[in-house]
Amino acid sequence: MAFWNTKRRQHNSIDLADASARMKDATSALRITAIRARHASNDARRFTDRVEAQIVNNQGAA
């Protein structure tokens, strides 16, 4: 029979402050990623609109 250490690790305030700082950093990084994704999506939409307009113009010229 194995004897496992069942004591819970006690978190001190330094650990909690570090975890809080890491969460804030992760939140900021996620927010920036979401903004970049939105910008990329808008860029792709504008590109698609431009290509579709060129196709229509080319069909009208033919």
N, C-alpha and C positions, 0 to 999 in steps of 0.2 A: 504494500500500500504506500502510495507516494504522499508526502506531506507538502502541500503547496502553500506558498506564502499568500495568505488570504487578506493581508492588510491592504487597505486602499492607500494609494499614494496620496500624500497630502500636497495639494498645490499651494505654493506660496504666492505672495502678491507679485513677485517678479515673473513667475510663470504666467500668471493671468494677464499682466501688463503686456508681456511678449505676445501672447495669444491674441490679445485685443489689437495690438499693432499689426500683426499679420493679417487679421480679418479686415482691418481698415485698408491695408495695402491691396488685399485680394478684391475688395469691393471696388476700389478705385480702378484697378486693372480691368475688372469686368465691365465697369461703366464705360471706360475708354474703348474697350473692344466692341461694345454695343454701338457706340457712336460711329466707330470706323465701319462697322458692318452696315449701318444705315447709310453712310455716305457712299460706300461701294454699291449698295443696292440702287441708290439714286443715280449714280454714274452709269450703271448698267442699263437702267431704264432710259436715260437720256440717249445712250448709244443706240439702243434698240429703236427708239423713236426716230433717230437720225437715219439709221439704215433703212427703216421702213419708208421714210419720206423719200429717200434716194431711189428706192425700188419703184415707188409710185411715179416719181418724176421720170425715171428711165422708161417705164412702160408708156407714159404719156408721150414721150419723145419718139418712141419707136413706131 
